[in-house]
């Protein structure tokens, strides 16, 4: 009889583990669509499309997650770029800080070794330059780090500063966008806490002497070309190698 009493709890435990592993990305999202308020129409559709792809390719415990928007997504196979088999790409083209904050539960439950976050340009570019505000965007970025760190305390979080854009992307407003980007980066850097997140200053290696994204590192004034990803990878490889 004793063996039966031991066996039943073990079966229940195994069932709970299986259920936990089958949790879908959508189950982490709020019931309303407020996290999509600053997405454009293409971004909303792509967000849903990529979440479905993520469901069929779940994260494993202890991986290194690259988290962000199209700039991260277009890096594609970061594990090959950085010669590290446990790196995963969780970039979604068109995503915003609210979108990442809403889907961060998937990241948390995988207890990653590290998260490399780059997000915020679509909050600015999809909407007006004033809305959402620079403080709103910067605070959301910091809150993503806080949310992950609170529930996955051993995860190392690296917030990467937003890249500048060039006038090729917005001849009329590129100076205003770049000033907002600088202001957001300043807030991120000034609020850096050793136990919460570390800053990787990508902005400093991608900006030219005119305060714009270097032309030889981009194909459209916002997104990176092959050389741009090579520069980024070379800059962060010593960090990923150390993890």
N, C-alpha and C positions, 0 to 999 in steps of 0.2 A: 504493500500500500504506500509506503514511503516514497518509492520511486515515482509513482503516479503524481504525487503532490509536487515533486521536483520538476517533472517533465512539463506540466501544464504552464507554469510561469515562464519556462524557457520558450515554449511555443508562442506564447503571447508576446514575449520580447522580440522574437524573430519576426513576427507579423508586424510589429510596430516599426522595426527597422526597414522592412520592405516598403511599407506605406510611406515612410519618410523619404525614401529614395525616389519614389514615384511622384513626389509633389511637383506640380506644374508651375512654370514661371508666372502664369496668370494669377495663381492663387496668392501671390505676394502683393499684387496690385490693389490699390483702393477700389472700392465699388464704383465710385464716380470716375469721370475722366478728367479731373482737375489737373492731373499730372501731364496732360497733353495740351494744356491751355496755350502754351507758347510754341507748340509745333506748328509748322505749316501742313497743308493737306498731304503732300508727299511724305513728310516726316511721320505723320500719324499712321499712314498705311505701312510705311517701312518698319515702324516700331512694332506693329502687330506681326508683320511678316517675319522679322528677325526673332521675335520672342518664340514663334512657332519653331523656327530652326533651332533655337537654344534648347527647347523642350526635347528635341530628338538627339541632342548632343550635350548631355548634362555635364556639369563640372565635377571634378574629383577633389577629394580632400587634399589640402596642402599645395595647391597649384599657385602659380603667379598669374594674376589676372590683369589684362590691359583693358581699361574701362573708359568709355567715352563715346564720341560721335563718329562722323565719317572719317575724320583725320586719323583716328585710331583704327577704324574698320578697314580703311584702304591700305593699312600696313599688312593686312591679311595674315600670313603665317609668321607671327612674331617668334615662334619657337625656332624656326629656321634662321630668321634674321639674327637672332641672338644666341643661336646654338645652345638652346636650353629646352629640353623636351617637355617641361611642365608648364610652359607659358601658354596661356589661352587668350584668345581675342574676344572680348565682349563689347566691341564698339558697334554702335548703331547709327547709320547715316541719318542726319536730321534730328538726333536726340538733343535734349536740353538738360539742364541741371535738375529740373523737376522729374523728368523721365528717368534719369539715373537714380535719383533718390527713391522713386517709387519701385524700381526693379532691383534694388540693392539687396533684398532678402535672399535672392538666389546666391549672391556673392557671399553673404554672411553665413548661410547654412553650409557652404563648402569649406568654411574655415581656411581660407587661403593663406599661404605663406606671406604673400605681399599683393598689394593692389597699386597699379600705376594709373592714376586718374588724370585725364585731360578733357575738360568739358566747359562749355560756357559760350562759345562763339555763336551758336544758333539762337540762344536767348537774345542776343543783340541783333543778329542779322535777320531773323525771321520776323521781327516786330519793329517797333520804333526804337530809336536810340535811347530814349528816356524810359521806356517800359518794356521789360522789367528794369528796375534801377540797378546800378552797379553794385550797391550794397546787397540787394536781393540776390543777385547772381553769386557774388562772393560768399555770402552767408550760406547759400545753398551748397556751394562747393565744400565749405568747411563742415556743414552739417552731414554731408555724405560721409566724410571721414569720421565724424563723431558716431554716426549710426553704425557704421561697420565696426569701428573700434570698440564700441560699447558691448557688442554681442560676440565679437571675435577678437578677444583682447590680445592675442599673440600675433595678429596680422600686422605687418608693417605697411604703412600707407605712405605713398609718395604722390603728392599733388604737383603736377607739372603746370607751369605757368602758360597762360594762353599765348598763342602765336600771334604776331601782328598780321595784318593783311596788306596788300599793295593796292595802288590806285587802279590796277588792272581789274580788280574785283568790284570796286565802287569808286569811280572817278569823282563823284560828287561828294560822298560822305566818308571817304577812307580816313581822313584826318580825325573826324569825330569818333569813328569806330576805334581807331588806334589809341586815342586818348582814353576812351572807356576801357579798353583792354589793359592799358598801363595802370589805370586806377584799380581795376579788379585784381591785377597781379600784386599791386602794392598792399592791398588788404590781406591777400593770402599770405604774403611774405611776412607782414607785420604781426599776423596772428599765429604764426608757426609755433607749435609747442612740440618739444622733443618726444613726449609720450603719446602725442596724438598723430602728427604727420610731419614728414620732411618735405621740403620744397626742392623740386628739380627745375632750375630756371631755363627752360627751353627757349623762352623769349629771347634771352641774351645771345643765343647762337644763331637765331633765325632772322634777327633784325639787322637792317643795313644802316648806313650813316644818315639816311633820310627818315628813319623811324618806320620803315615799311618792311614787309616780308621780302627777303632777298629773291630777286627774279630768277636766279639759276636754281632755286630750290622749290619752285612752284610751277604748276601748269596753268593756273587760272587766277592767281593772286590770293588764294585762300588755301587750297588743297596742295599737298606735297607731291612732287615728282619722285622718280627713282633716286636721284641724288639727295633729295630732302630726307627720304627715309634712311638712306645710308648715313647721313650726318646725325640724325636722331639716334639711330641704333648704336653708332660709335660712341656717342655721348653718354648713353645710359648703360652700355654693356658692362662696364666695371661694377655698376651697382647690382645688376642682375646676376653677375658672376659671383658676387659676394654673398648671395642669399642661400 
